[in-house]
Amino acid sequence: MNIRILHMIEGAKQARGLTVVIDVFRAFTVETYLSRANAAKIIPVGDMQIAFDYKKEHPENTVLCGERKGIIIDGFDYGNSPSQIAPLDLTGKTVVHTTSAGTQGIANAIHADEIIGGNLVAAEAIAEYIRRKNPEEVSLVCMGLNSLSQTEEDNLCAEYIKSLLEGNPLTDMEERMADLKNTSGAKFFDPERQHIFPEMDFHLCLKLNTVPFILRLKKGENGELDYMEKIDVL
């Protein structure tokens, strides 16, 4: 198994084989919580106009969720905050999700054989799924901040999944996750930005290995948009 760690949009374009598009803060953590909130379907898109068009065509059961530069998109129902999503009941709802980083990675991973949303809450489930599939090539794509610069949390997630696959798990995960408070996670502790980056999001994104399922991109049928399929693993 050849495992490569790649970065941002260019990395997504280079991804081959089974591809994990990683966005810990916060896109694919949010999608995990959307699934836990019983969303009937989660549709990740790169272009916000696709989201608006979908809701116009399906106004009754569509929820729009997403951000640009961390801020909820004007006209959307929710932002990209797991603490906002966690209490919801989205039974019967289709959620169209677009973000500055994570969903852009999915949109650009055009050569991938298979795409999984990557985060820390489902890291062990992701690694176990990959072990069972045993692909020749694995691409771990760290989407970073707004797809423009690398971030510690996405790089850590990629390193951790790689270490699990290689049978040599990182032993300093708790320490390194705690240190995120001083690096890329510092924004969640800024009193002036709590309306955009609430502190609870930081903690929810770092609940390591608490989710027994993965979300895998599935091809939409009959012209429908691709969506994230929940697969129980652990």
N, C-alpha and C positions, 0 to 999 in steps of 0.2 A: 504494500500500500504506500503510494507516494503522496505525502501530505505537504501541501504548500500553504503558507500564510501570505495573503495578498492584502492590498489596501485600497480603499475608496473606489471611485468610479472606474479608474483604469484597471484596478485589480479585479473588479467585477467583470469587466470586458475580457480579461485574461483567464477567468475561471474556467476550468474544465472538470469533467467528471462530476462526482457528487459534491455539490457546492453548499456551504453553510454561509449565508449572508448574515453577518453579526452586527447587531446594534443593541447594546445593553442599555444605554441611556438614550432613547427609551423605546424605540419603535417595536422591536420584537418581544420585549417584555410586555408592552401594551397589548400586542396581539395575543399573547398567552392569557392575559387577564380578560381580554375580550372573549376568548374561548371559554374561560371559566365562568363568564357571565352568561353563557349559553347562547351566544350569537349563532344564528343559523348558518351564516356564511361570512367569511372575512375576505375581502377583496383588496389586495395591496396594489396601488397604482402609483406611477411616477408623476403623472400630470393631474393637478387638481381639477382641471376642466373635465377630465374623464369622470371624476367623482360627481361634480355638479350635474353633468349630463345623465349619469346613471340615476341620480335621485329624481331628476325631472321625468325620466321614463318610468321610475318605480317609486312614486312619492309616498306610498302608504307604509312600506316596511323597511325603508332605507335610512340608515344612520350614517352621517359623515363624521369622520374622526381624523384629525391630523393637524400638522403645524408647518410653519416656515420660520426658521431661526428660533424655534422653541415656542413661538406664539401661535395660539389657535388661529386657524384660517377664518377670515370673516365669512360668515354664512354657514359655517360648520356647526354641528351639534356639540362636539367635544374636541378637546385638544389632544395632546399626545401624552397624557399623564396617567400612569397606572393607578394612582390613588383616586383619581376621578372615575376611572372605569370599574375598579374593584367592587364598589357597592351596588352596581347596576344589575338589573335583570333585563337582558337583551334577547330573551326567548322570542324566536320568530323573526328577529331582525337581521337584515343583511347590512354589514358594516363595510363601507368603503374607506380605506385607510391610505393616507398619503403623508409622507414626511420628507424632511430635508436630506436624510441619509439612508436609512434602512430600506425603504421602498424603492429608492433610486437604485440601490444595489440589485434588487430583484429585476427591475426594468432593464438593467444593463448586463445582466449575466446571461447573455443570449447564447453562449456556447455550452452552458452547463447541461449535463444530462439530467440532473435532478437538483431542486433547490429547497433548502430548509432554512427557516428563520432561526437565527442564533442568538442565544442569551445565556446568562448564568443560571437562571432559575431552572432551566431544562438541560443544562450542560451534560449531566450524566446520561439522561435519556437520549440526547443527540449522539453522544459517543457510542452508546449501546446500539442504537439504530445503525450507525455506520459500521460497527463491528459485524453486525448480522448481515448487512448487505455486502461487506468486504469488497468494495470497489477498487479498481487499480489506482485511481487517482481521486484525491480529496482536495478541494480548494476551500480554505477558510478565509473569507473576505471580511476584513475589518473596515466598517464604513466610516468611522471617525466622526468628527464634528462637522455637520453640514456637508459631508462628503468632501471636505476641503483640507482637513488636517487630522493626523492620527490622534487617538485618545487612549489613555491608559486602560480604561475598562474594556474596550473592545480588543485591544492587544492581549490583555490578560485572559479574556475569555477564549481567544484563539489558542494561546499557549496552553491553557488548561485542557481544552478539548484534545489538542494534539498530545499532551502528556498522558491523558487517559487512553487514547488509542494506542500509544506506544507502550502502555503498561507500566508507566513510571509517573504516577500522579504528582503534581506539584504539592509540596508539603507546607508551603507558606501562604496558602490561599487566604486564610482569615486575616493575616497580617497585611497582605497586599490589598485585599478588599477594603480594610479599614483605612489604609493610607490614601485611598481614592478620595476621601474627604478633604485631603490637602491638595489634590491635583485636579483632575477633570471633574470630580464631584463637588468641588467647592461651591459651585453655583447653587446647589441645593441648600446651602447653609447661609446664603446671603439674604438678610432680612428684607432688602429692597426688591428681591426677585421671587419672593415666595408665591406670588400670583402666577408666575410662569413655571418656576422650578420648585415646587413644594418639597420640603425636607422628606416627607413620607415617601416620595418617589425614589429617593436614594435607597432607602431601606428595602422597599419592595423589589427594586431591581437587583438587589444583592442577596436575596433569599436563595442561596446556593442549593441547587439540586432538590428543590421542593416540588417540582412538577414532573409527573411520570409520563408525560406525552410530548410529542413534537408536533410542529406545524410544517407541513410539506406543501409546496405549490403544486396544485393540480390543474390540469388543462380544463378550461371551461368547454362545455358541450354546446353544439348548435349556435355558435357565435357568441356565447356568453363569455364574460371576462374570467381569467384564471383566478382561482381562489385558494386559500390555505386550508388544507385538509388535516384534521386532527387524527393522529395515529398514536394509540396507546402503546407504550414500550415497556415500562417497568411495572 
